[in-house]
Amino acid sequence: MKNKKIIKKKLYKFLFLAALLFFISYIFIYYIIKPHYDVVEYNLEGKKYRFYLSDNVDKWQRGLMYIKKLKDVDGMLFVFPERDYRVFYNKNTYLDIDIYWIDGSSVVGKNFLPSIKKSKKIIYITSPQKVDKVVELVRKE
C-alpha cells in the first residue's frame, strides 16, 4: 500500500513537471523566438494589400511557416538587401500561397506554392531571375 502511494506521488510530480516544461516551451517558442512583424501596405498588380514585413534573416527563414490562418493581413512581403536568385519552399507551411517574384517594382514571375498538407511533400520553387523582393500572397479559399 505504501509503495502505491510513493509511486502515485512520483507520477504526479512527473506529470506536473512535464506540464510545466510544456508550458515554458510554448511560451518560449511563441513569444520569444517568434519574430515580431511590422505590417506594411504594398501595391501589387494594381491592388493594395497588407503584408507582414520580412526584412531580416530570422524572418526570411520563418516566413509563413506554422501559420494556419492570417488576421488583418494578406500575406508576407520579403525585402532583401540585394538582388539574387531566391528559393522558396512549403516546409511547415499550412496555407496555399501565390508567390510573386519582384525586381525593383516590377513583377517578373509568379508561382503557386501549395500547403504541405495538399502537396504531401516539400516543393521548392526558384525565382526566374535575380529579385530583391518576394511576396507570399495567401490564396483565399
TORVEXRO-672511 format. One line per 2 residues: number of its first residue (from 1); for each residue x, y, z of N, C-alpha, C. Coordinates in nm, 3 decimals, m for minus. Example, Ala and Ser with C-alpha at 12.3 -4.5 7.8 and 13.67 -1.06 7.14 Angstrom:
REM residues 2
1> 1.319 m0.569 0.780 1.230 m0.450 0.780 1.320 m0.330 0.780; 1.285 m0.225 0.708 1.367 m0.106 0.714 1.290 0.003 0.787
***
This chain:
REM residues 141
1> 0.082 m0.120 0.000 0.000 0.000 0.000 0.086 0.126 0.000; 0.192 0.122 0.083 0.281 0.237 0.093 0.354 0.260 m0.040
3> 0.392 0.151 m0.107 0.460 0.162 m0.237 0.370 0.229 m0.341; 0.242 0.197 m0.338 0.148 0.257 m0.433 0.139 0.407 m0.412
5> 0.139 0.452 m0.287 0.133 0.595 m0.256 0.259 0.665 m0.306; 0.375 0.602 m0.286 0.501 0.661 m0.332 0.503 0.671 m0.484
7> 0.462 0.564 m0.550 0.456 0.564 m0.696 0.359 0.671 m0.747; 0.245 0.681 m0.680 0.144 0.780 m0.719 0.199 0.922 m0.702
9> 0.269 0.949 m0.593 0.330 1.080 m0.569 0.433 1.112 m0.677; 0.516 1.014 m0.710 0.619 1.034 m0.813 0.554 1.060 m0.949
11> 0.448 0.989 m0.976 0.378 1.008 m1.103 0.319 1.149 m1.111; 0.258 1.197 m1.005 0.203 1.333 m1.002 0.313 1.437 m1.019
13> 0.427 1.416 m0.953 0.539 1.509 m0.968 0.587 1.510 m1.114; 0.599 1.391 m1.172 0.643 1.382 m1.312 0.546 1.454 m1.405
15> 0.416 1.430 m1.388 0.316 1.494 m1.474 0.317 1.646 m1.456; 0.332 1.691 m1.332 0.340 1.834 m1.306 0.461 1.895 m1.376
17> 0.576 1.831 m1.361 0.698 1.883 m1.425 0.688 1.879 m1.577; 0.627 1.776 m1.633 0.609 1.766 m1.778 0.517 1.878 m1.827
19> 0.408 1.903 m1.756 0.316 2.010 m1.794 0.384 2.146 m1.784; 0.462 2.166 m1.679 0.535 2.291 m1.662 0.637 2.310 m1.774
21> 0.709 2.207 m1.809 0.806 2.213 m1.919 0.736 2.245 m2.051; 0.622 2.182 m2.076 0.546 2.211 m2.196 0.503 2.357 m2.200
23> 0.451 2.408 m2.090 0.406 2.548 m2.084 0.523 2.644 m2.108; 0.636 2.621 m2.044 0.753 2.707 m2.063 0.802 2.701 m2.207
25> 0.804 2.582 m2.265 0.845 2.567 m2.406 0.751 2.644 m2.498; 0.622 2.633 m2.473 0.523 2.703 m2.554 0.546 2.854 m2.547
27> 0.562 2.907 m2.429 0.587 3.050 m2.411 0.716 3.090 m2.483; 0.819 3.012 m2.466 0.949 3.042 m2.528 0.938 3.045 m2.679
29> 0.876 2.945 m2.738 0.867 2.935 m2.884 0.778 3.044 m2.941; 0.661 3.067 m2.885 0.565 3.158 m2.946 0.581 3.304 m2.907
31> 0.647 3.332 m2.797 0.659 3.472 m2.756 0.802 3.524 m2.756; 0.900 3.436 m2.753 1.038 3.482 m2.752 1.104 3.456 m2.886
33> 1.094 3.335 m2.939 1.158 3.303 m3.066 1.080 3.362 m3.184; 0.948 3.357 m3.177 0.866 3.405 m3.288 0.894 3.554 m3.310
35> 0.941 3.589 m3.431 0.974 3.729 m3.455 0.849 3.817 m3.463; 0.868 3.943 m3.430 0.760 4.041 m3.441 0.763 4.098 m3.583
37> 0.649 4.105 m3.647 0.641 4.156 m3.784 0.568 4.289 m3.788; 0.629 4.386 m3.855 0.558 4.510 m3.886 0.463 4.480 m4.001
39> 0.357 4.556 m4.011 0.262 4.541 m4.122 0.280 4.660 m4.215; 0.291 4.631 m4.346 0.307 4.736 m4.446 0.199 4.722 m4.553
41> 0.165 4.834 m4.614 0.076 4.831 m4.731 0.163 4.828 m4.855; 0.122 4.748 m4.953 0.202 4.732 m5.075 0.107 4.715 m5.193
43> 0.135 4.786 m5.302 0.056 4.773 m5.424 0.115 4.663 m5.510; 0.030 4.569 m5.547 0.072 4.455 m5.629 m0.027 4.440 m5.742
45> 0.021 4.457 m5.863 m0.061 4.446 m5.983 m0.189 4.530 m5.972; m0.172 4.655 m5.928 m0.283 4.749 m5.922 m0.376 4.736 m5.804
47> m0.345 4.649 m5.712 m0.431 4.631 m5.595 m0.349 4.651 m5.467; m0.409 4.713 m5.366 m0.340 4.739 m5.240 m0.362 4.623 m5.145
49> m0.251 4.577 m5.085 m0.255 4.466 m4.989 m0.185 4.509 m4.860; m0.213 4.433 m4.755 m0.143 4.449 m4.626 m0.060 4.322 m4.604
51> 0.069 4.342 m4.579 0.161 4.229 m4.561 0.242 4.244 m4.433; 0.275 4.127 m4.375 0.380 4.126 m4.275 0.510 4.157 m4.348
53> 0.596 4.237 m4.289 0.724 4.272 m4.349 0.832 4.177 m4.297; 0.896 4.110 m4.390 1.005 4.018 m4.357 1.134 4.082 m4.410
55> 1.215 4.136 m4.318 1.330 4.215 m4.362 1.461 4.180 m4.293; 1.468 4.059 m4.234 1.596 4.014 m4.178 1.602 3.861 m4.185
57> 1.719 3.808 m4.157 1.743 3.664 m4.174 1.643 3.578 m4.097; 1.617 3.610 m3.971 1.524 3.530 m3.892 1.385 3.527 m3.956
59> 1.339 3.641 m4.001 1.207 3.650 m4.063 1.206 3.583 m4.200; 1.315 3.596 m4.275 1.322 3.530 m4.406 1.313 3.379 m4.390
61> 1.381 3.325 m4.289 1.382 3.180 m4.270 1.247 3.128 m4.222; 1.177 3.205 m4.144 1.049 3.160 m4.089 0.934 3.178 m4.188
63> 0.931 3.292 m4.255 0.822 3.318 m4.349 0.685 3.296 m4.287; 0.600 3.228 m4.359 0.464 3.199 m4.309 0.452 3.057 m4.251
65> 0.566 2.998 m4.218 0.561 2.863 m4.160 0.485 2.865 m4.028; 0.416 2.758 m4.001 0.342 2.732 m3.877 0.215 2.817 m3.863
67> 0.184 2.900 m3.959 0.065 2.985 m3.950 m0.050 2.913 m4.021; m0.162 2.901 m3.951 m0.276 2.832 m4.010 m0.383 2.928 m4.060
69> m0.381 3.050 m4.009 m0.478 3.150 m4.052 m0.419 3.288 m4.027; m0.440 3.378 m4.123 m0.391 3.515 m4.107 m0.506 3.606 m4.068
71> m0.476 3.704 m3.984 m0.574 3.804 m3.943 m0.526 3.940 m3.990; m0.609 4.013 m4.059 m0.583 4.151 m4.096 m0.467 4.172 m4.193
73> m0.408 4.066 m4.246 m0.305 4.078 m4.348 m0.332 3.977 m4.458; m0.270 4.003 m4.574 m0.292 3.916 m4.690 m0.177 3.820 m4.717
75> m0.067 3.837 m4.645 0.049 3.752 m4.668 0.174 3.817 m4.613; 0.285 3.797 m4.685 0.414 3.848 m4.637 0.494 3.906 m4.753
77> 0.559 4.018 m4.726 0.649 4.083 m4.821 0.793 4.063 m4.770; 0.874 3.996 m4.851 1.014 3.975 m4.819 1.096 4.081 m4.892
79> 1.176 4.154 m4.818 1.261 4.257 m4.877 1.405 4.220 m4.849; 1.485 4.205 m4.956 1.624 4.164 m4.944 1.716 4.281 m4.979
81> 1.835 4.286 m4.920 1.925 4.398 m4.945 1.990 4.397 m5.084; 1.990 4.281 m5.150 2.050 4.274 m5.283 1.967 4.182 m5.373
83> 1.985 4.201 m5.501 1.918 4.116 m5.600 1.992 3.983 m5.606; 1.915 3.873 m5.608 1.974 3.740 m5.619 1.863 3.643 m5.656
85> 1.902 3.522 m5.698 1.803 3.418 m5.720 1.751 3.374 m5.584; 1.621 3.358 m5.571 1.558 3.321 m5.445 1.489 3.186 m5.459
87> 1.495 3.107 m5.353 1.429 2.976 m5.349 1.334 2.976 m5.230; 1.209 2.938 m5.256 1.108 2.927 m5.151 1.054 2.785 m5.152
89> 1.006 2.739 m5.036 0.954 2.604 m5.024 0.839 2.603 m4.924; 0.768 2.491 m4.919 0.646 2.483 m4.837 0.661 2.400 m4.710
91> 0.782 2.382 m4.661 0.801 2.307 m4.536 0.727 2.378 m4.422; 0.646 2.304 m4.349 0.569 2.357 m4.234 0.479 2.474 m4.273
93> 0.437 2.479 m4.397 0.350 2.587 m4.444 0.210 2.529 m4.465; 0.114 2.585 m4.391 m0.022 2.529 m4.391 m0.119 2.610 m4.475
95> m0.068 2.709 m4.547 m0.152 2.794 m4.632 m0.111 2.777 m4.777; m0.208 2.786 m4.869 m0.177 2.789 m5.012 m0.133 2.932 m5.046
97> m0.024 2.942 m5.119 0.038 3.073 m5.141 0.070 3.096 m5.288; 0.037 3.217 m5.335 0.086 3.264 m5.464 0.214 3.340 m5.437
99> 0.319 3.305 m5.509 0.449 3.370 m5.493 0.469 3.466 m5.610; 0.501 3.591 m5.577 0.532 3.692 m5.677 0.680 3.727 m5.664
101> 0.755 3.713 m5.774 0.896 3.747 m5.777 0.906 3.891 m5.827; 0.972 3.978 m5.752 0.972 4.121 m5.784 1.115 4.173 m5.792
103> 1.144 4.241 m5.904 1.273 4.307 m5.924 1.247 4.457 m5.928; 1.293 4.526 m5.826 1.263 4.669 m5.816 1.115 4.686 m5.785
105> 1.040 4.736 m5.884 0.895 4.749 m5.866 0.818 4.666 m5.968; 0.889 4.581 m6.043 0.825 4.501 m6.149 0.811 4.355 m6.110
107> 0.692 4.302 m6.127 0.670 4.158 m6.108 0.733 4.087 m6.228; 0.828 3.997 m6.202 0.898 3.928 m6.310 0.859 3.780 m6.319
109> 0.772 3.736 m6.229 0.727 3.598 m6.233 0.629 3.570 m6.121; 0.556 3.461 m6.138 0.457 3.421 m6.039 0.452 3.269 m6.035
111> 0.443 3.212 m5.915 0.429 3.068 m5.896 0.324 3.041 m5.790; 0.278 2.918 m5.786 0.187 2.873 m5.682 0.262 2.775 m5.594
113> 0.248 2.791 m5.462 0.310 2.700 m5.366 0.199 2.643 m5.279; 0.164 2.516 m5.299 0.056 2.457 m5.218 0.101 2.431 m5.075
115> 0.005 2.422 m4.986 0.036 2.388 m4.847 0.099 2.249 m4.843; 0.172 2.222 m4.738 0.235 2.091 m4.721 0.128 1.983 m4.708
117> 0.012 2.018 m4.656 m0.096 1.919 m4.641 m0.150 1.878 m4.778; m0.155 1.972 m4.873 m0.203 1.938 m5.007 m0.098 1.864 m5.088
119> 0.026 1.910 m5.080 0.131 1.851 m5.164 0.185 1.720 m5.108; 0.177 1.702 m4.976 0.228 1.582 m4.907 0.380 1.567 m4.921
121> 0.447 1.667 m4.977 0.593 1.665 m4.987 0.641 1.810 m4.999; 0.769 1.830 m4.970 0.826 1.964 m4.980 0.850 1.997 m5.126
123> 0.800 2.113 m5.166 0.816 2.162 m5.303 0.902 2.287 m5.299; 1.001 2.293 m5.387 1.089 2.409 m5.398 1.060 2.483 m5.527
125> 1.057 2.616 m5.520 1.043 2.697 m5.641 1.151 2.804 m5.640; 1.200 2.839 m5.758 1.309 2.935 m5.772 1.264 3.052 m5.856
127> 1.312 3.169 m5.820 1.278 3.288 m5.898 1.332 3.274 m6.040; 1.262 3.331 m6.139 1.305 3.318 m6.278 1.429 3.403 m6.310
129> 1.458 3.498 m6.224 1.577 3.583 m6.240 1.611 3.640 m6.103; 1.714 3.720 m6.096 1.751 3.781 m5.969 1.643 3.882 m5.928
131> 1.604 3.875 m5.800 1.499 3.964 m5.748 1.543 4.018 m5.612; 1.480 4.129 m5.573 1.510 4.186 m5.441 1.389 4.186 m5.349
133> 1.274 4.141 m5.402 1.153 4.129 m5.319 1.077 4.004 m5.362; 1.008 3.947 m5.266 0.919 3.834 m5.294 0.793 3.855 m5.210
135> 0.679 3.830 m5.270 0.551 3.838 m5.199 0.492 3.698 m5.188; 0.452 3.663 m5.066 0.371 3.543 m5.044 0.229 3.592 m5.019
137> 0.144 3.574 m5.117 0.003 3.617 m5.107 m0.082 3.493 m5.080; m0.146 3.492 m4.965 m0.226 3.374 m4.927 m0.350 3.367 m5.015
139> m0.372 3.250 m5.072 m0.488 3.228 m5.156 m0.613 3.218 m5.072; m0.714 3.289 m5.113 m0.845 3.280 m5.045 m0.914 3.156 m5.097
141> m0.975 3.081 m5.007 m1.042 2.957 m5.048 m1.181 2.979 m5.097
***
